[in-house]
Each structure stands twice: as structure tokens, then as C-alpha cells.
Amino acid sequence: MTVLEIIFWFLVFIVFYAYVGYGILLYSLILLRRFTGYSVKKTADHGYEPDITLFIAAYNEKDFVAEKVKNSRELDYPAEKLHMVWVTDGSDDGTPDLLKSYDGIEVHHLPQRSGKIGAMNRGMKLIKTPIVVFCDANTMLGKESIRRIVNLFSNPKVGCVSGEKRIFGKDKDSAAGAGEGLYWKYESALKKWDAELYSVVGAAGELFAIRTELYQEVEKDTLLDDFIISLRVAQKGYTIQYDPEAYAIETASANVKEELKRKIRISAGGIQSVVRLRSLLNIFKYGTLSFQYISHRVLRWTLAPLALLFLIPTGIALAVHEGILDFGFYSILLGLQLLFYVSALLGWYLENRSIKIKILFVPYYFFIMNLSVFLGFKRYLKGSQSVNWERAKRGK
């Protein structure tokens, strides 16, 4: 095997492992642990009902206030133990005034806009309950979500619990909706297996909770607050657990352009997180947590997109060396690569013409995901990503 072939198959391995192989390995480890009786069992005391705070950092969310308050009050948890705190710094659309018209809601507002992190750091100093649940103003929670999350905290080893982000899908969804929905279904399965093996690696910002005492003030320029907060809890020796039946639901991004905007921000934040959590790369110190973190997160934000990029020239070189018109092994692999990118291009074309062929939206969405890593890395290097809310438009 030539050096070029070794490089090619190494790149293939990186891409396969990051997106598919880790899932296969993870599930295999879970099955092995179940067979040997070492599977991690979630312990939940259904009578465990401490006071909790539903914490919402919001910026100009007036249109969602009525629905969000109604949804929060319908949650299956003792009303006298569920406290609602909104921090609305910078909002100038009437959000804080509207919230103050409701009884039982604690509203903290400053006229200056300091971003979500500034609001969270300020608001967390005011929380008095042992558990705080973070969620977004524009996401609705399942009725049993809070109870299911709190139940898992009855295990003292659990420091953080992540809910599931669900995408409200419809047949007329765009490429963003089809791709995003499929992606989150796969992510949900990985999180469930991660939790069973040891710990989830990062919580979903739409719905997650921590023990209040474990909150560590986040740097003001942090882009992925949910990711940093949850993994710093895990670094302290606690686990992050996951319950897919505790969910927050929202509509998909209005279109791929809006989804790309969101993904670029996430990618820039992911690279920032890898740098700030670099101590977590020490597998000798953090063991299983490091293995999960590298496999599930780090590779997708670093090596996997690069591997996809370099697979193109190495694939072409091998096909040419083999005789591209002889349709040998590497020529066929090159053809499959090109077919994938043609499918992504066709998905883009159909999206712009509002033609719905969902099977083509999957390669298009996958391409957008990896493109966002390069664009996010560029933003990270330039330091041009704002920490202020930059909400993507959602579908109707």
C-alpha cells in the first residue's frame, strides 16, 4: 500500500468514525455492558420534589411571552415549588413590562445589552433553589419534562441533566427541516447511549438543568454557554444524564440560509470550546468522559471536516494513478464522492426552487454542517462572532 493510499484510508476512517463508527462502537459497548451486567442504570426517585427555578434569559421575546408562561404553568410539577425567573437585559420591545403583568414571575432587567452570557451570569447570583432549569423563551416544554429531569437529580452523582431538542416537522418542511430533524433523531440516540455508558458530552441549550451550587461563571465572550456549563460540571466528577422524554420543541430553521447562520455560530463556539476545554482531552485524567468527548464532539469540529476536504484530491490522485477510465476500485469510490456532492448541489437547487425531495436534502444538510465548520473557524480566528443573541428565523 502506497503512502497516498494510507493517507486516503486514514481520512476515510476519520470521517466514518466521527459520523457513524462512534455510534456503532458506542452501541456495541452498551450491549456488552448490558450482557455482563455492568450497564449504568438510571436511578430516579419519583417522590423527589425540591424547589427548582425555571431560568429564561430572553432578548426581545414579546411575541412568545404569553405562550411560554402558559406552557410553564401547565408543567407537571408542584406550582409552589416551581419558580420562574426571566432575565431580559437589553430588551426594548416591551418584553419585561409584559412579563411583570403576570403574577408569580420574577423579572430582572437592565437596559444595556450584554448578551446571553451576561444575563445568565447576573441572574444565577439571584437563584436560591438547589436546582436550576435553563430553557429558551421560544421553545415549549413537554408537560412532564421538569419532573423527569428533577427525578434524575435524586442520584447525588448527577450534576447536570439534558433534555431533548425536538424539531416540529411537517411534510412541507424545507431542506433545513428535513435535515435538522433527522440529525437530531440520530443525536438523541447517541446521547441516550452516551448517558448509559457514562455521561452525555454537552447539554442542549433549549432545555437542561444543573445543581445551582455547581454553576461556574462563564467567560463573557463564550458562544456555547450550554456546552461549556455542562461539561465543566462533568469535569468536577459529576455525570450529565439525559432523558429524551424531557423535551423542548421548536420549529426548524426557516430555510438553509438561516440554518447555516445558526450552524456557523455553533461551529465557532465549538472550536472555542475545544480550546477552553483542552484539559478534557487528557484521557488519562478523565478516562471515559474524554473518550466520549473526543469521539462525539471534538472530531466533528476539527478533523472530520478537514478529512472530507482532503479526501477529494487524494481520491482523484488515486483514481488517476489507477486509470480513471478503467473504472477500478478507487475510480468507483471517486464516483461515489462526486455523486454525494452532486446530490448536495441538486438539493440546493431544489431548495431554491421550493421543490421538496427530502432524500436529497440529507446530503445537502450534511454538506452545510461541514461547510459551517470552516466558516465558523474563520470567524473564531477573526474574533468576529458576537456573543449577543443572533436568532435564526424559524419556520412557520
Secondary structure, DSSP 4 states (H G I P E B T S, - for coil): --HHHHHHHHHHHHHHIIIIIHHHHHHHHHHHHHHHT-PPPPP--TT----EEEEEE-SS-HHHHHHHHHHHHTSSS-GGGEEEEEE-TT--SSHHHHHHTSTTEEEE--SS--HHHHHHHHHHTT--SSEEEEE-TT-EEPTTHHHHHHHHTTSTTEEEEEEEEEEE--TT--HHHHHHHHHHHHHHHHHHHHHHHS--SS--TTEEEEEGGG--PPPTT-S-HHHHHHHHHHHTT-EEEEEEEEEEEEEPBSSHHHHHHHHHHHHHHHHHHHHHTGGGG-HHHHTHHHHHHIIIIIHHHTHHHHHHHHHHHHHHHHHHHH-GGGT-HHHHHHHHHHHHHHHHHHHHHHHHTT---HHHHHHHHHHHHHHHHHHHHHHHHHT---SS--PPPBP-
